[in-house]
Each structure stands twice: as structure tokens, then as C-alpha cells.
């Protein structure tokens, strides 16, 4: 998606960009002016989880559990790294 300055994104694309940026749901609802009662339906309709998002979250979980890739330490379970 490439847009020039001043061009407004359609609702579905704007919601997808907010999802890719990791914007919390409550902020997405406010930015998109979605009503509290219907916001979950609107997010399901316009915000589609794609493979790159799944890989990003999987890497974040892996880094928390086993430490960053290439880290020679014991990961998050190392007491010296945790300060305990």
C-alpha cells in the first residue's frame, strides 16, 4: 500500500494498518469511531490476521520464553539476567 500525502485510506485498509502497527483495540475503536457495542464485529470484519502478524507474535513469544535468537544465554529463565 502506497499513498501520497493527503490521501485518505478506506476504512478497511486503515483498520488493517492499525492492526499491523499493533495499536490496542480500544484505540482502534476510537480512531475508527466504532461504537462500543459493535466494535468487536467491526474489528472481525475489517482487521484480518495475516501470516506476517502470526510470525511476529510467534517471534515475540519465543524471545520471551527462550531469549532472543542468537542469544547464547539460558533465556528468560536465567536468574542473573532477571536480577533475582
Buried (B, 14 or more C-beta within 10 A) or exposed (E): EEEEEEEEEEBEEBBBBBBBEEBEBEEBBEEBEBEEEEBEEBBEEBBEEEEEBEEEEEEEEEBEEBBEEEEEEEBBEEEEEEEE
